[in-house]
Amino acid sequence: MSANRNETPNWLKQRAFLTPNRLAIRYEGKNYSFLDLHQLVEKRARQLHQIDIKRGDTVGLLMKNSLEMVINIHALMYLGAVNVLLNTRLTAEELLWQINDANIKCVICDDELSVHFPGKKVMTLSELKLCDEKEAALDDSFILDDVATIMYTSGTTGKPKGVQQTFGNHWWSAIGSVLNLGLKDGDCWLLAVPLFHISGLSILMRSVIYGIGIVLHSSFSAKEANRAIKNEGVTIASVVTAMLNDMLQELGSDTYPKSFRCMLLGGGPAPRPILEQCREKEIPVFQTYGMTETCSQIATLAPEFCFSKLGSAGKPLFPAQIRIVADGRDCSPNEEGEIVVKGPNVTPGYLHRPDATNEAIRDGWFYTGDLGYLDEEGFLYVLDRRSDLIVSGGENIYPAEVEAVILSHPSVKDVGVVGKENKKWGKVPHAFVVRSEEVSEEELRQFCLKKLAKYKVPKGFTFVESLPRNASKKLLRRKLKEWL
Amino acid sequence: MSANRNETPNWLKQRAFLTPNRLAIRYEGKNYSFLDLHQLVEKRARQLHQIDIKRGDTVGLLMKNSLEMVINIHALMYLGAVNVLLNTRLTAEELLWQINDANIKCVICDDELSVHFPGKKVMTLSELKLCDEKEAALDDSFILDDVATIMYTSGTTGKPKGVQQTFGNHWWSAIGSVLNLGLKDGDCWLLAVPLFHISGLSILMRSVIYGIGIVLHSSFSAKEANRAIKNEGVTIASVVTAMLNDMLQELGSDTYPKSFRCMLLGGGPAPRPILEQCREKEIPVFQTYGMTETCSQIATLAPEFCFSKLGSAGKPLFPAQIRIVADGRDCSPNEEGEIVVKGPNVTPGYLHRPDATNEAIRDGWFYTGDLGYLDEEGFLYVLDRRSDLIVSGGENIYPAEVEAVILSHPSVKDVGVVGKENKKWGKVPHAFVVRSEEVSEEELRQFCLKKLAKYKVPKGFTFVESLPRNASKKLLRRKLKEWL
């Protein structure tokens, strides 16, 4: 009977049966029910089968958010093929590396993203849509241990690694989230983050598992996001701080409807001024910690703790556990160490990388490489990604801490801090600052000296127009280091 | 990594960590948080360990609903021991049979239920509470494939069978339910059905998995149930038709608060007059189909369909599937056959009964022995328990159908129909009727003739004071047959 437990009905198909008329997706002003979507997906699956996509094949998707991308993701699942979600911002060379690494059989791409990959089949969306249909056996159920999707993460060093995400990882991630955030009649999730990142894909998976609608945006626009919340019934939105900041500015003196119940904030803790603005406007902010390897959130901070536990990412989701480990032992409360997590949402490992997998996953625990601590009550504080740690004269400096201070200056709009080589100290912190109004380097330095130990204050400030962020708006520190 | 997927944190312990201050149980006017309950359970687990209860032991609980019973159930789970939930209405002889069948090491019982079972250790609650504590290794996590609880079902014929319910069965049952019913801040579930039945135990499991409170009643009282809904924040209640009927009568012209969002009705479809009363009072009735072997509901009818799909038990829960099978093939829509179900909430089988297990579970599908059909849209209609089928002159008569008609007569309060031996026809239906006001046999016969094919109309009516129902208020047809 354990076979039963390792199986669920095909999610979208089950939704098309159980709740056929509910909204599945709103895209470019049109509504698609679960039944509509299922029918579009069945057709697409047969078209994909016509170009010889079948069970076990690995297919790359090089697409921007669109209804068509959603259809392709589901259709590949119906066929039992594995989705490799390719980041549309990569260079052709970077993409080719991933395509070869994942042994991709075919790349499906938006017409304008079409690239020639030597020795690989590439099909544009326009071509695919013209394909005939070929009868195919479509999956009525999913095996939870099967790999559903693969996403590459650059990791700390070396070549990107393909993170394998099973149907079970997506399932448990969605279940862990629902046990924390609840589920209400009429819930609707704004999807304005990339589907090729886990932040976006996880919303799509929740939609079919919960039977709730999504409002899909092809790219993020603060104005459109606010309109979706104010006028289109969105009750939950996934954002990062930079998006939330833009949305608050665009919102001006306006507010969101009472039915908007969750602003799910990823990509690091929010600075206090933003939380204060949200409190004024009664926007409930849930700060989260998660990564590609945990298939989205693994910890979340409930809004009632956002000031009393400022900077925390909260407690683990119900099916998950978190430990802090240093020198092979569990840390005491408030003692820093590596964040180590466990749960059925955690990847079984990296594609073709047994060494990296065994390094990251030991005794069922995933070693994130991130630094943090748990307070006495078990709230998680993420200090920094290990690779970003600035070691200066034997002291540890966490860029996020320095950035939070600089960002709290009223004239600063955005900031990124990285370590700069220094003969005397090894490394010293250096800040790249985007200003909202005039402010001098000396003013900022004095401001920092008031709030930070001297060794943590950046030795240099560079004023820039904008910071390098990836499609999820996460700061790309590697780029900043190149700028140095 | 599949080990991860087969494991969850210990549910109550995780709740005591994640949401320590939320209400876990309200009992006899006192509130207990998840942390309170966890601490009581830890103490009890150590007391149980003192009397030599340890991992893998099988322990009988012979108790009526109480906080102490809840504590014992959790404490046995913390120790890795298996709970056998004994029905307090059984005779000592019937109990002894189950105790021997399950190879029970010790029976914990309410003081007033204490019985001597030859060769078996029996401990009253009073004795247990006086035990010293002995340090014990308490489980931080549960293995989903492990058996958590055993409940005996009488089945259609022969000796009762022990239904094994794994942690995974309880988990998936709770998850299937939450994906259907949703989960809101402040949800609170009325538990006024027996904890020794799956209807009651499943509420307890949901409470710790969802992190919601329960209001626990030692036995059902319509007045107390209504008070809990009106004044104590109950938002969901589990009932059977007889309970709901009493509650409606007790409620009189009063109504429930808007926050009361779900009346979960098991034990067979509700008659139209009751549904109409509920509609008037805006009580959302969710009719369900389930059994001990499916660890509670496996299908549920949403309130919006309660009239358009009158008599239906709805569609399967998200992780489950339902088929109708006759002569080894799948039936067409509206064609009657045996109800066959699949899902991770389905028992791995009967204790020590490989034959019965292999008979009931084939290719991962559980053959319920119940008769029913699916309509064109996939809504399930349960016609009857197979054992209750009345075959009369080659025609099939389903008692539930006849009962629903008689119950719709304004002078009838309760009714049970069984087959009576008849030389000519094999069997004929016979009705036992509880009247709310004067009505003659002839009047009822004429009433039925208007609504039923002649062969379905009972050949005899017996007026009685009350009907035999079990602790879950389910009609005991076997008893009625004895009355004939």
Interface residues (C-beta under 8 A of the other chain):
Chain A: M1 S2 A3 N4 R5 E7 T8 P9 Q14 F17 L18 L144 D145 G168 W172 I175 V178 L179 G182 L183 K184 D185 I209 Y210 G211 K315 P316 F318 P319 A320 Q321 K342 G343 P344 V346 T347 P348 G349 I361 G364 G378
Chain B: M1 S2 A3 N4 R5 N6 E7 T8 P9 Q14 F17 L18 L144 D145 G168 W172 I175 V178 L179 G182 L183 K184 D185 I209 Y210 G211 K315 P316 F318 P319 A320 Q321 K342 G343 P344 V346 T347 P348 G349 I361 G364 G378
